[in-house]
């Protein structure tokens, strides 16, 4: 029984660490102004979508 309790506690601690890391990442993204903005690859995709729309309307 003791080993099972130790494992549960260890898993809980790891889960808490993961949550803290995720929060830290989100905080850093917010500080950098990245939150809600597209990834660096997205603008090239948007351009191709716009080109497709222009071709379709022409």
GROMACS elastic network, one bead per residue, 0.5 to 0.9 nm:
[ bonds ]
;  ai    aj funct       b0    kb
    1     4     6  0.52657   500
    1     5     6  0.64238   500
    1     6     6  0.87291   500
    2     5     6  0.52311   500
    2     6     6  0.62143   500
    2     7     6  0.86939   500
    3     6     6  0.50111   500
    3     7     6  0.61713   500
    3     8     6  0.86317   500
    4     7     6  0.51067   500
    4     8     6  0.62104   500
    4     9     6  0.86368   500
    5     8     6  0.50777   500
    5     9     6  0.61606   500
    5    10     6  0.85208   500
    6     9     6  0.51466   500
    6    10     6  0.60749   500
    6    11     6  0.85857   500
    7    11     6  0.60669   500
    7    12     6  0.85004   500
    8    11     6  0.50956   500
    8    12     6  0.61251   500
    8    13     6  0.85963   500
    9    12     6  0.50457   500
    9    13     6  0.61754   500
    9    14     6  0.86410   500
   10    13     6  0.50990   500
   10    14     6  0.62210   500
   10    15     6  0.86006   500
   11    14     6  0.50514   500
   11    15     6  0.60766   500
   11    16     6  0.85560   500
   12    15     6  0.50262   500
   12    16     6  0.61717   500
   12    17     6  0.86344   500
   13    16     6  0.50569   500
   13    17     6  0.62214   500
   13    18     6  0.86727   500
   14    17     6  0.50070   500
   14    18     6  0.62012   500
   14    19     6  0.86267   500
   15    18     6  0.50886   500
   15    19     6  0.62289   500
   15    20     6  0.86309   500
   16    19     6  0.50529   500
   16    20     6  0.61571   500
   16    21     6  0.86067   500
   17    20     6  0.50104   500
   17    21     6  0.61226   500
   17    22     6  0.85752   500
   18    21     6  0.50626   500
   18    22     6  0.61479   500
   18    23     6  0.85846   500
   19    22     6  0.51158   500
   19    23     6  0.61903   500
   19    24     6  0.85998   500
   20    23     6  0.50865   500
   20    24     6  0.61271   500
   20    25     6  0.86291   500
   21    25     6  0.61471   500
   21    26     6  0.85815   500
   22    25     6  0.51127   500
   22    26     6  0.62059   500
   22    27     6  0.85834   500
   23    26     6  0.50584   500
   23    27     6  0.60807   500
   23    28     6  0.86030   500
   24    27     6  0.50088   500
   24    28     6  0.61669   500
   24    29     6  0.85823   500
   25    28     6  0.51076   500
   25    29     6  0.61507   500
   25    30     6  0.85748   500
   26    29     6  0.50520   500
   26    30     6  0.61391   500
   26    31     6  0.86246   500
   26    35     6  0.75790   500
   27    30     6  0.50851   500
   27    31     6  0.62172   500
   27    32     6  0.86858   500
   28    31     6  0.50346   500
   28    32     6  0.62190   500
   28    33     6  0.85633   500
   28    34     6  0.85246   500
   29    32     6  0.51088   500
   29    33     6  0.60835   500
   29    35     6  0.55305   500
   30    34     6  0.59025   500
   30    35     6  0.52492   500
   30    36     6  0.88269   500
   31    34     6  0.76539   500
   31    35     6  0.85294   500
   32    35     6  0.79256   500
   33    36     6  0.81637   500
   33    37     6  0.77077   500
   34    37     6  0.53574   500
   34    38     6  0.78834   500
   34    39     6  0.84800   500
   35    38     6  0.85126   500
   38    41     6  0.78353   500
   38    42     6  0.57424   500
   38    43     6  0.75722   500
   39    42     6  0.53210   500
   39    43     6  0.78242   500
   40    43     6  0.66053   500
   40    44     6  0.82665   500
   41    44     6  0.59041   500
   41    45     6  0.68489   500
   42    45     6  0.50661   500
   42    46     6  0.61321   500
   42    47     6  0.86895   500
   43    47     6  0.61923   500
   43    48     6  0.87180   500
   44    47     6  0.51249   500
   44    48     6  0.64352   500
   44    49     6  0.87313   500
   45    48     6  0.51982   500
   45    49     6  0.62432   500
   45    50     6  0.86623   500
   46    50     6  0.61115   500
   46    51     6  0.85400   500
   47    50     6  0.50395   500
   47    51     6  0.61301   500
   47    52     6  0.85857   500
   48    52     6  0.61818   500
   48    53     6  0.86710   500
   49    52     6  0.50521   500
   49    53     6  0.62833   500
   49    54     6  0.87028   500
   50    53     6  0.50489   500
   50    54     6  0.62102   500
   50    55     6  0.85972   500
   51    54     6  0.50733   500
   51    55     6  0.61361   500
   51    56     6  0.85496   500
   52    55     6  0.50684   500
   52    56     6  0.61125   500
   52    57     6  0.86559   500
   53    56     6  0.50428   500
   53    57     6  0.61894   500
   53    58     6  0.86320   500
   54    57     6  0.51675   500
   54    58     6  0.61342   500
   55    58     6  0.52456   500
